[in-house]
Each structure stands twice: as structure tokens, then as C-alpha cells.
Amino acid sequence: MMKEKNYVYKAGLYCRLSSDDGNGTESSSIETQKMMLKKYCIENDFFILDVYVDDGYSGLNYDRPAFNRLLDDIEKKNINSTF
């Protein structure tokens, strides 16, 4: 993707893991996803609006709280969309 100069790219980072790690905290895989996504954004000068996390939700279920919040932010144009 070719970035335009002086354009602020606002990203929403979405992380999901379908099985809970069982201790009530976020899974280590979620932390790894966050780390990789944040690193990419920093390296490419993207502003991170928010990190949306659904831990323990199946991808087959579209009624995921963080996913729906992400969609709301996209619809409100809080996050840039190039599609």
C-alpha cells in the first residue's frame, strides 16, 4: 500500500482467540497479536485509535462485543477504510 504524505492513518486493531485460557485474564496469544499489530502500526506511522479484543469468542459468532464496537467505529469513520 502506498501511503499519502501528510495523511493520518487511523487504525483499529482487532484481536480474537476462540478458546479462553481459563484464568480470567487475556490469553498470551492475544498479547502476542497486540504486540505484532502495534509494532506494524508504529513502523508504518499509523495512529492506533483503539485495540478491540474478543477473547473466548468463536469466529463463527458475529455477535462479539469488541467486533461490533470496531464496526461501529468504522461506520462513524473514526477508523480509516481504504476498501
N, CA, C and O atoms as CSV, one atom per row, in Angstrom:
chain,resi,resn,atom,element,x,y,z
A,1,MET,N,N,0.846,-1.168,0.000
A,1,MET,CA,C,0.000,0.000,0.000
A,1,MET,C,C,0.896,1.238,0.000
A,1,MET,O,O,1.819,1.339,0.807
A,2,MET,N,N,0.627,2.156,-0.886
A,2,MET,CA,C,1.376,3.405,-0.960
A,2,MET,C,C,0.697,4.437,-0.073
A,2,MET,O,O,-0.486,4.732,-0.244
A,3,LYS,N,N,1.451,4.982,0.875
A,3,LYS,CA,C,0.883,5.958,1.806
A,3,LYS,C,C,0.976,7.355,1.233
A,3,LYS,O,O,1.992,7.736,0.651
A,4,GLU,N,N,-0.082,8.108,1.401
A,4,GLU,CA,C,-0.071,9.515,1.015
A,4,GLU,C,C,0.640,10.317,2.090
A,4,GLU,O,O,0.488,10.044,3.280
A,5,LYS,N,N,1.422,11.314,1.668
A,5,LYS,CA,C,2.104,12.168,2.635
A,5,LYS,C,C,1.081,13.028,3.368
A,5,LYS,O,O,0.063,13.424,2.799
A,6,ASN,N,N,1.363,13.309,4.631
A,6,ASN,CA,C,0.528,14.161,5.480
A,6,ASN,C,C,-0.878,13.607,5.693
A,6,ASN,O,O,-1.787,14.365,6.030
A,7,TYR,N,N,-1.072,12.338,5.511
A,7,TYR,CA,C,-2.369,11.712,5.746
A,7,TYR,C,C,-2.260,10.892,7.023
A,7,TYR,O,O,-1.323,10.109,7.176
A,8,VAL,N,N,-3.196,11.061,7.931
A,8,VAL,CA,C,-3.174,10.316,9.184
A,8,VAL,C,C,-3.986,9.041,9.000
A,8,VAL,O,O,-5.193,9.076,8.761
A,9,TYR,N,N,-3.296,7.929,9.119
A,9,TYR,CA,C,-3.965,6.638,9.052
A,9,TYR,C,C,-4.372,6.234,10.459
A,9,TYR,O,O,-3.523,6.042,11.330
A,10,LYS,N,N,-5.679,6.106,10.678
A,10,LYS,CA,C,-6.211,5.730,11.989
A,10,LYS,C,C,-6.613,4.255,11.937
A,10,LYS,O,O,-7.497,3.861,11.175
A,11,ALA,N,N,-5.947,3.457,12.759
A,11,ALA,CA,C,-6.155,2.016,12.738
A,11,ALA,C,C,-6.920,1.539,13.961
A,11,ALA,O,O,-6.772,2.081,15.056
A,12,GLY,N,N,-7.731,0.529,13.758
A,12,GLY,CA,C,-8.362,-0.203,14.837
A,12,GLY,C,C,-7.771,-1.599,14.821
A,12,GLY,O,O,-7.867,-2.301,13.814
A,13,LEU,N,N,-7.167,-2.009,15.911
A,13,LEU,CA,C,-6.520,-3.312,15.976
A,13,LEU,C,C,-7.484,-4.317,16.591
A,13,LEU,O,O,-7.979,-4.124,17.701
A,14,TYR,N,N,-7.742,-5.393,15.852
A,14,TYR,CA,C,-8.683,-6.401,16.334
A,14,TYR,C,C,-7.950,-7.701,16.635
A,14,TYR,O,O,-7.230,-8.232,15.789
A,15,CYS,N,N,-8.142,-8.206,17.845
A,15,CYS,CA,C,-7.535,-9.464,18.283
A,15,CYS,C,C,-8.638,-10.382,18.782
A,15,CYS,O,O,-9.573,-9.950,19.456
A,16,ARG,N,N,-8.507,-11.677,18.431
A,16,ARG,CA,C,-9.515,-12.635,18.874
A,16,ARG,C,C,-8.859,-13.992,19.062
A,16,ARG,O,O,-7.980,-14.386,18.296
A,17,LEU,N,N,-9.295,-14.689,20.082
A,17,LEU,CA,C,-8.902,-16.071,20.305
A,17,LEU,C,C,-10.151,-16.817,20.719
A,17,LEU,O,O,-10.864,-16.390,21.627
A,18,SER,N,N,-10.418,-17.928,20.060
A,18,SER,CA,C,-11.698,-18.607,20.283
A,18,SER,C,C,-11.762,-19.391,21.580
A,18,SER,O,O,-12.855,-19.650,22.084
A,19,SER,N,N,-10.627,-19.774,22.131
A,19,SER,CA,C,-10.690,-20.528,23.389
A,19,SER,C,C,-10.037,-19.722,24.497
A,19,SER,O,O,-8.941,-19.186,24.333
A,20,ASP,N,N,-10.719,-19.646,25.616
A,20,ASP,CA,C,-10.232,-18.885,26.761
A,20,ASP,C,C,-9.096,-19.647,27.429
A,20,ASP,O,O,-9.084,-20.878,27.423
A,21,ASP,N,N,-8.149,-18.925,28.002
A,21,ASP,CA,C,-7.030,-19.596,28.663
A,21,ASP,C,C,-7.392,-20.098,30.054
A,21,ASP,O,O,-6.577,-20.755,30.702
A,22,GLY,N,N,-8.594,-19.801,30.522
A,22,GLY,CA,C,-9.096,-20.412,31.732
A,22,GLY,C,C,-8.815,-19.683,33.034
A,22,GLY,O,O,-9.291,-20.112,34.085
A,23,ASN,N,N,-8.050,-18.584,32.999
A,23,ASN,CA,C,-7.760,-17.934,34.276
A,23,ASN,C,C,-8.372,-16.542,34.396
A,23,ASN,O,O,-8.058,-15.806,35.331
A,24,GLY,N,N,-9.232,-16.181,33.467
A,24,GLY,CA,C,-9.925,-14.905,33.570
A,24,GLY,C,C,-9.141,-13.714,33.065
A,24,GLY,O,O,-9.642,-12.590,33.088
A,25,THR,N,N,-7.922,-13.936,32.610
A,25,THR,CA,C,-7.135,-12.849,32.025
A,25,THR,C,C,-6.982,-13.099,30.538
A,25,THR,O,O,-7.297,-14.185,30.052
A,26,GLU,N,N,-6.498,-12.098,29.814
A,26,GLU,CA,C,-6.322,-12.264,28.377
A,26,GLU,C,C,-5.273,-13.329,28.092
A,26,GLU,O,O,-4.281,-13.447,28.812
A,27,SER,N,N,-5.499,-14.096,27.041
A,27,SER,CA,C,-4.576,-15.146,26.654
A,27,SER,C,C,-3.253,-14.566,26.186
A,27,SER,O,O,-3.191,-13.444,25.684
A,28,SER,N,N,-2.189,-15.355,26.360
A,28,SER,CA,C,-0.882,-14.891,25.900
A,28,SER,C,C,-0.882,-14.698,24.395
A,28,SER,O,O,-0.151,-13.851,23.881
A,29,SER,N,N,-1.691,-15.470,23.679
A,29,SER,CA,C,-1.791,-15.299,22.230
A,29,SER,C,C,-2.384,-13.934,21.880
A,29,SER,O,O,-1.982,-13.316,20.894
A,30,ILE,N,N,-3.319,-13.472,22.669
A,30,ILE,CA,C,-3.891,-12.134,22.463
A,30,ILE,C,C,-2.794,-11.094,22.636
A,30,ILE,O,O,-2.689,-10.164,21.837
A,31,GLU,N,N,-1.985,-11.242,23.661
A,31,GLU,CA,C,-0.882,-10.302,23.889
A,31,GLU,C,C,0.092,-10.323,22.718
A,31,GLU,O,O,0.601,-9.276,22.317
A,32,THR,N,N,0.355,-11.504,22.165
A,32,THR,CA,C,1.246,-11.613,21.006
A,32,THR,C,C,0.631,-10.910,19.798
A,32,THR,O,O,1.326,-10.200,19.071
A,33,GLN,N,N,-0.668,-11.105,19.583
A,33,GLN,CA,C,-1.343,-10.427,18.478
A,33,GLN,C,C,-1.239,-8.920,18.628
A,33,GLN,O,O,-0.920,-8.215,17.671
A,34,LYS,N,N,-1.511,-8.423,19.839
A,34,LYS,CA,C,-1.434,-6.984,20.098
A,34,LYS,C,C,-0.034,-6.455,19.804
A,34,LYS,O,O,0.126,-5.423,19.152
A,35,MET,N,N,0.972,-7.168,20.291
A,35,MET,CA,C,2.354,-6.739,20.120
A,35,MET,C,C,2.712,-6.645,18.635
A,35,MET,O,O,3.320,-5.665,18.205
A,36,MET,N,N,2.340,-7.651,17.860
A,36,MET,CA,C,2.667,-7.662,16.436
A,36,MET,C,C,1.936,-6.554,15.685
A,36,MET,O,O,2.526,-5.884,14.837
A,37,LEU,N,N,0.654,-6.358,15.992
A,37,LEU,CA,C,-0.122,-5.316,15.319
A,37,LEU,C,C,0.378,-3.923,15.680
A,37,LEU,O,O,0.488,-3.059,14.810
A,38,LYS,N,N,0.681,-3.700,16.953
A,38,LYS,CA,C,1.196,-2.398,17.379
A,38,LYS,C,C,2.546,-2.113,16.724
A,38,LYS,O,O,2.805,-0.990,16.290
A,39,LYS,N,N,3.398,-3.123,16.654
A,39,LYS,CA,C,4.714,-2.967,16.022
A,39,LYS,C,C,4.545,-2.547,14.566
A,39,LYS,O,O,5.231,-1.637,14.101
A,40,TYR,N,N,3.636,-3.204,13.840
A,40,TYR,CA,C,3.384,-2.866,12.443
A,40,TYR,C,C,2.920,-1.413,12.318
A,40,TYR,O,O,3.399,-0.676,11.456
A,41,CYS,N,N,2.001,-1.011,13.168
A,41,CYS,CA,C,1.477,0.356,13.111
A,41,CYS,C,C,2.564,1.389,13.401
A,41,CYS,O,O,2.642,2.418,12.729
A,42,ILE,N,N,3.390,1.119,14.387
A,42,ILE,CA,C,4.474,2.047,14.722
A,42,ILE,C,C,5.450,2.160,13.562
A,42,ILE,O,O,5.867,3.261,13.203
A,43,GLU,N,N,5.815,1.019,12.972
A,43,GLU,CA,C,6.766,1.014,11.853
A,43,GLU,C,C,6.220,1.725,10.624
A,43,GLU,O,O,6.991,2.217,9.800
A,44,ASN,N,N,4.897,1.785,10.492
A,44,ASN,CA,C,4.275,2.375,9.311
A,44,ASN,C,C,3.549,3.688,9.602
A,44,ASN,O,O,2.770,4.167,8.778
A,45,ASP,N,N,3.802,4.261,10.764
A,45,ASP,CA,C,3.240,5.559,11.152
A,45,ASP,C,C,1.713,5.592,11.139
A,45,ASP,O,O,1.112,6.565,10.683
A,46,PHE,N,N,1.096,4.536,11.635
A,46,PHE,CA,C,-0.357,4.507,11.783
A,46,PHE,C,C,-0.696,4.941,13.199
A,46,PHE,O,O,-0.041,4.521,14.153
A,47,PHE,N,N,-1.710,5.774,13.339
A,47,PHE,CA,C,-2.231,6.140,14.648
A,47,PHE,C,C,-3.175,5.028,15.096
A,47,PHE,O,O,-4.081,4.652,14.353
A,48,ILE,N,N,-2.976,4.505,16.290
A,48,ILE,CA,C,-3.837,3.438,16.803
A,48,ILE,C,C,-4.978,4.078,17.581
A,48,ILE,O,O,-4.782,4.613,18.672
A,49,LEU,N,N,-6.169,4.014,17.004
A,49,LEU,CA,C,-7.352,4.568,17.663
A,49,LEU,C,C,-7.709,3.748,18.896
A,49,LEU,O,O,-7.951,4.293,19.973
A,50,ASP,N,N,-7.738,2.421,18.719
A,50,ASP,CA,C,-8.135,1.558,19.823
A,50,ASP,C,C,-7.729,0.127,19.499
A,50,ASP,O,O,-7.461,-0.216,18.348
A,51,VAL,N,N,-7.689,-0.695,20.534
A,51,VAL,CA,C,-7.441,-2.125,20.383
A,51,VAL,C,C,-8.712,-2.833,20.824
A,51,VAL,O,O,-9.191,-2.630,21.939
A,52,TYR,N,N,-9.250,-3.656,19.953
A,52,TYR,CA,C,-10.515,-4.351,20.180
A,52,TYR,C,C,-10.191,-5.827,20.416
A,52,TYR,O,O,-9.577,-6.472,19.566
A,53,VAL,N,N,-10.599,-6.359,21.559
A,53,VAL,CA,C,-10.235,-7.725,21.927
A,53,VAL,C,C,-11.476,-8.544,22.269
A,53,VAL,O,O,-12.279,-8.168,23.123
A,54,ASP,N,N,-11.607,-9.661,21.582
A,54,ASP,CA,C,-12.629,-10.663,21.897
A,54,ASP,C,C,-11.899,-11.958,22.212
A,54,ASP,O,O,-11.517,-12.698,21.305
A,55,ASP,N,N,-11.706,-12.230,23.480
A,55,ASP,CA,C,-11.022,-13.444,23.923
A,55,ASP,C,C,-12.072,-14.450,24.356
A,55,ASP,O,O,-12.891,-14.162,25.228
A,56,GLY,N,N,-12.051,-15.618,23.757
A,56,GLY,CA,C,-13.004,-16.657,24.113
A,56,GLY,C,C,-14.251,-16.678,23.235
A,56,GLY,O,O,-15.228,-17.348,23.568
A,57,TYR,N,N,-14.229,-15.951,22.115
A,57,TYR,CA,C,-15.375,-15.911,21.206
A,57,TYR,C,C,-15.035,-16.630,19.909
A,57,TYR,O,O,-13.939,-16.472,19.370
A,58,SER,N,N,-15.970,-17.409,19.419
A,58,SER,CA,C,-15.810,-18.113,18.155
A,58,SER,C,C,-15.923,-17.130,16.997
A,58,SER,O,O,-16.722,-16.194,17.040
A,59,GLY,N,N,-15.122,-17.349,15.971
A,59,GLY,CA,C,-15.206,-16.536,14.769
A,59,GLY,C,C,-16.498,-16.777,14.001
A,59,GLY,O,O,-16.875,-15.973,13.149
A,60,LEU,N,N,-17.171,-17.870,14.295
A,60,LEU,CA,C,-18.447,-18.157,13.641
A,60,LEU,C,C,-19.570,-17.314,14.206
A,60,LEU,O,O,-20.621,-17.172,13.581
A,61,ASN,N,N,-19.353,-16.755,15.379
A,61,ASN,CA,C,-20.345,-15.909,16.037
A,61,ASN,C,C,-20.022,-14.445,15.727
A,61,ASN,O,O,-18.988,-13.934,16.157
A,62,TYR,N,N,-20.893,-13.776,14.989
A,62,TYR,CA,C,-20.652,-12.366,14.650
A,62,TYR,C,C,-21.135,-11.411,15.734
A,62,TYR,O,O,-20.967,-10.198,15.619
A,63,ASP,N,N,-21.727,-11.951,16.771
A,63,ASP,CA,C,-22.194,-11.127,17.884
A,63,ASP,C,C,-21.113,-11.099,18.971
A,63,ASP,O,O,-21.297,-11.602,20.080
A,64,ARG,N,N,-19.974,-10.487,18.604
A,64,ARG,CA,C,-18.847,-10.361,19.520
A,64,ARG,C,C,-18.748,-8.892,19.926
A,64,ARG,O,O,-18.755,-8.025,19.052
A,65,PRO,N,N,-18.657,-8.586,21.205
A,65,PRO,CA,C,-18.696,-7.197,21.675
A,65,PRO,C,C,-17.638,-6.293,21.042
A,65,PRO,O,O,-17.973,-5.217,20.546
A,66,ALA,N,N,-16.389,-6.701,21.048
A,66,ALA,CA,C,-15.331,-5.839,20.511
A,66,ALA,C,C,-15.440,-5.713,18.994
A,66,ALA,O,O,-15.178,-4.648,18.436
A,67,PHE,N,N,-15.825,-6.797,18.332
A,67,PHE,CA,C,-16.011,-6.767,16.882
A,67,PHE,C,C,-17.099,-5.767,16.505
A,67,PHE,O,O,-16.941,-4.996,15.559
A,68,ASN,N,N,-18.197,-5.784,17.245
A,68,ASN,CA,C,-19.291,-4.847,16.974
A,68,ASN,C,C,-18.886,-3.409,17.271
A,68,ASN,O,O,-19.318,-2.488,16.578
A,69,ARG,N,N,-18.068,-3.208,18.286
A,69,ARG,CA,C,-17.571,-1.862,18.598
A,69,ARG,C,C,-16.645,-1.368,17.487
A,69,ARG,O,O,-16.674,-0.193,17.119
A,70,LEU,N,N,-15.822,-2.282,16.955
A,70,LEU,CA,C,-14.951,-1.954,15.815
A,70,LEU,C,C,-15.786,-1.543,14.608
A,70,LEU,O,O,-15.493,-0.534,13.967
A,71,LEU,N,N,-16.825,-2.320,14.295
A,71,LEU,CA,C,-17.699,-1.984,13.163
A,71,LEU,C,C,-18.359,-0.623,13.363
A,71,LEU,O,O,-18.488,0.149,12.413
A,72,ASP,N,N,-18.773,-0.327,14.581
A,72,ASP,CA,C,-19.367,0.982,14.880
A,72,ASP,C,C,-18.367,2.101,14.608
A,72,ASP,O,O,-18.724,3.121,14.019
A,73,ASP,N,N,-17.117,1.920,15.033
A,73,ASP,CA,C,-16.100,2.951,14.797
A,73,ASP,C,C,-15.795,3.117,13.317
A,73,ASP,O,O,-15.501,4.226,12.869
A,74,ILE,N,N,-15.860,2.036,12.553
A,74,ILE,CA,C,-15.668,2.137,11.106
A,74,ILE,C,C,-16.822,2.922,10.486
A,74,ILE,O,O,-16.602,3.815,9.668
A,75,GLU,N,N,-18.051,2.586,10.878
A,75,GLU,CA,C,-19.220,3.283,10.345
A,75,GLU,C,C,-19.206,4.770,10.691
A,75,GLU,O,O,-19.652,5.599,9.898
A,76,LYS,N,N,-18.696,5.107,11.874
A,76,LYS,CA,C,-18.606,6.509,12.300
A,76,LYS,C,C,-17.402,7.220,11.678
A,76,LYS,O,O,-17.186,8.410,11.906
A,77,LYS,N,N,-16.615,6.468,10.883
A,77,LYS,CA,C,-15.414,6.978,10.221
A,77,LYS,C,C,-14.346,7.413,11.216
A,77,LYS,O,O,-13.524,8.279,10.916
A,78,ASN,N,N,-14.360,6.810,12.400
A,78,ASN,CA,C,-13.284,7.034,13.358
A,78,ASN,C,C,-12.022,6.305,12.935
A,78,ASN,O,O,-10.917,6.667,13.338
A,79,ILE,N,N,-12.199,5.272,12.116
A,79,ILE,CA,C,-11.102,4.474,11.565
A,79,ILE,C,C,-11.135,4.647,10.064
A,79,ILE,O,O,-12.200,4.632,9.448
A,80,ASN,N,N,-9.948,4.815,9.473
A,80,ASN,CA,C,-9.869,4.946,8.023
A,80,ASN,C,C,-10.181,3.604,7.365
A,80,ASN,O,O,-9.801,2.547,7.869
A,81,SER,N,N,-10.860,3.665,6.262
A,81,SER,CA,C,-11.128,2.476,5.477
A,81,SER,C,C,-10.739,2.761,4.038
A,81,SER,O,O,-11.181,3.746,3.447
A,82,THR,N,N,-9.904,1.888,3.478
A,82,THR,CA,C,-9.494,2.071,2.083
A,82,THR,C,C,-10.219,1.118,1.171
A,82,THR,O,O,-9.886,1.005,-0.009
A,83,PHE,N,N,-11.220,0.420,1.711
A,83,PHE,CA,C,-11.957,-0.543,0.912
A,83,PHE,C,C,-13.289,0.025,0.501
A,83,PHE,O,O,-14.061,-0.645,-0.184
